[in-house]
Amino acid sequence: MPRTLVPLSLGKLLDQTFNIYRQNFLLFAGISAVPNLALLLLKFLFAGLIVNDTKQIGAAAVFAGLGTIFATIVVSSVVTAATTFGVSDIYLDIPTSMAACFSRVAGKAHRVFFVSFMVGLIVGLGTLLLIVPGIYAAGVYGIAVPAVVLENITASQAVSRSSSLTKGSVGRVIVVYFLTAIFTIGMIVVLGMVLEFLGSTAFHRAGIFSGEMFQELMATLGGILFGPITAIALTLVYYDQRVRKEAFDIEHMMSMMAADNLASGASAK
């Protein structure tokens, strides 16, 4: 039976974020792992290119740096879009899988990049103006990415959409965004410290990884394990704001009833 969509308190929203993350850990870790491991291999390839190209080290370094930046942007956009689709399916009680999430990313990843760039620019400029405007902007435009992924709108429309949906709830979005971001960063740092203590020396002595490569590996692992949390939270905030402002709960209930009626009619025939 489909879940009943109701407005969530801040505590319940955060609780649901971690419940979804915990109960669907393999789904979100898998979504994050596939592109990020490919990116890690590419980084190792570029690192080898720089080491081996002693005659043109400058050109190799520039090529590797630009290639890494571009690949990181693509991977981040793909992972964010696929994660958002996964959270949406779970929230709406729609069966989902890694394949189902990735299959819908085409045509969305570039929009996620543009939205992320626009919001990052706005927040960055606001941060330069005594920090507070940047924090406020993060709350105003915090759900622009879920909006552009889940609605058929452009990047600029998604920014305006986020501003409209978060009106009157900016502080709430800020709290959700920064609490989950701080938790994620903290867990990645702790994981890195533990693994550094346990394995860095051994790997280095065995000649398997250099110190830099080991750090890249730890950062990738941390991102895979904990990176989805903020995306999950902001997607839930997006739906919660729609429930509060647009009666999305009623809209969803009506669509489910219509789907059930169609299924009943088809089975009767």
N, C-alpha and C positions, 0 to 999 in steps of 0.2 A: 504493500500500500504506500503511495507517495507520502513523503513527509509533509506535515503542516508547516507552512512558512509563516513565521512570526517575527516581529522586530526583536532583536537580540540586545541585551544589555552588554556593556563593555566586557564584563567578566565572562559572560556566556559566549561572546564572540571569540575571545581569546581561548576559552576552553574548547570550543568547537574547532578552532584552528588546529590545536595540538591533537585533538581526537582524530580529525581527518588525516593529519600527518602520520600519526601513529598507526591507525587502522589501515592506511593505504601506503605504508612506507615503501614497499617494493615498487609500487606504481610510480611514485614520485622520484624515488632514487633511480629507478630505471630510466625515466624520462630525462633526468639530469645527467646520468652516467654516460649514455650513448654519445651525445654530442661532445661532452666535456672530455671524455677519454680520447676521442678523435682529435680534439684540440690539443690535448697534452702530447700526443704522438707527433703532431705537427710542430709543436714547440721544440720537442727533442730533435726533430729533423732539422729545423732551422738552426738550433744550437750546434748541431754537427756540421752544418754548412758553413757556419762562421768559423769554427775551429779548423776545418780542412782548407778553407779558402784563405791561405796566408798571404797570397799575392794581392788580393783585392779585398782585404778585410773590411774596408770602409763600405764598398758597394754591397758586400754580403750582409753586413750589419744593417744597413738601411733597408735592404730588401726583406730581411728577416723581421725587422721591427715593424715595417708596414704590413707585412703578411700576417704577423701575429695580431696586430691591432684589428685588422679587417676580420680575421677568423674569430677573434674574441667577440666582436660585435655581432656577427652572424649567429654564433653559438648561443650567446646570451639572449638574443631575440627569439630564437627557435625554442629554447628551453622555457622561457617565460610564457610564450604563447601556448605551448603544449601543456605546461603546468596549469595555466588558467583554464584551458578546455577541460582538463582532468578534474579540477575543483568544481567547475560548473556542472559537469555530469554527476558527480557525487552529490552535490548540493540538491540537484533536481531529481535525484534517484534514477538516473539514466545509466544503464550498463556501460562501462567504459574499459579501455585497455590502452597500453602504450601505443599500439598501432592506430587505434581510433583517434587518439590525441594528436599524433604526428601527422595523420592523414589530412587534418584540417588546418595545418600550419601554413600550407602554401597560400600565398597572397596576404598573409597576416604578418609574417616576420618583418618585412620591410616597414610596415606601419608601426609595429612595436618599436623598431629602431627610431623612427622619426618622432614618435611620441616621447620615448625615453630621452631623446636628444633635446626636444623642445622643453620638456619638464625639467631636465637637468640644467639647461641654460637658464631658465627662469629661477629655479632654486639657487643656482650658483650666483647669479646676479643679486638675488635677494640676500644671500649670505654675506656678500661683500658689503651690503648696507646694514652693518651692525648685527648680523646673524639672524635676528628675530624675523625680519621679512622673509628670509629664506626658509625658516621653519614653518612659517605660516603658509608659504607657497607650497611646501611639501604636503600640507594638509589639504589645501584647496585642490591640487592637481594629483593627489595620491592615488586616485582610482581611474586615471585616464587610460592606463594600460589595459585593465580589464574591460573598460568600455570599448576600446578600439578592437580588442580581440573578439568580444562577444556580440558586438553590434556591427552592422554594415555601415560604418562611418569612416571618414578620413581622420588623419592624425590631428589636424586643427580642430575638427568637430569633437574629437574625443577630449581634447583639453577643455573646451567649452562645456562639454557634457559633464566632466568631472566637477567643474566649478559649480554647475547647477545642482548636481546631486549632493555635493558636500556642503551646500549653503546651510548654515546653522549647526553643522556637525564637524566643523574643521578641527576643533580641539580633539574630538574623538578619533578622527583619522590620524592626527599627529601622534597620539598616544599609541595607537595600534601599530603604526609604521615604525616608530622609534623603539618600542618595546621589543617587537619581533626582530628588528634589525640588530639591536644591541644583544639580544639573546643569541642570534645567529653568529655574529662576530665573536662573541665570547666563547661559544662552543667550538668554533673553528680555531681560535687561539689556543684553547685548552687542549683540543685534539692534537694540534701541531706540537705543543710543548711535550705532551705525553709520548707521541710517536718519535719526536726528536730525541727524547731521553732514552727510549727503548731501542731505537733502530738506527739512528743517524750514524753513529760511530761504526757500527757493524757493517752497514752498507758501504760506508766510505772506505773502510779497511779492505773489504772484499772487492773494491773497485767496481761495484755495480752502478752506483750513482755518484756524481759529484755532489758537493754541498748544495749548489744552486738547483740541480735537477731534483734532489730530494725535497727541497723546499717547494718546488713546483708541484711535485707529486702530492705532498701534504695539503697544499692549498686546494688542489683539484679534489682530493678526497673530502676535505671539509666542505667544499662547495656542493658536492654531490649529496652528502649526508644532511646538511642543514640549510642549504641554499633555498629550497622550495618553501620554507616556512613563511617568509614575508609575502611571497606571491599568493600563497593560500589565504593568508589573513586579508590581504587587500581585495581579493576576489570575493570573499565573504562580506567585506565592508560594502563593496559595490552592490551586491544583491540586497544586503540589509537596507541600504539607502533607497533602493528601488522599492522595497516593501514599504518603507516609511513614507516615501514621497509619491509613489506612483501606484500603490496598491498592487504591486507585482504578485503578492500572494493570491489575490483574487484572480488576476489574469492567469496565473499558472494553474490554479484550481480549475478554472473554466476550460483551459486547453486540455487538461488531463481528462475532464469529464467528456469533452468532445471526442477525444481519442478513444476513450472507453466505449462510447456510444457507437463509433464507427466500427470498432472491433466486435461489439456485440451484434451489430447489423450484419457484418460479414460472416460471422459464425452461424447466424440464424439462417442465412441463405444456404 
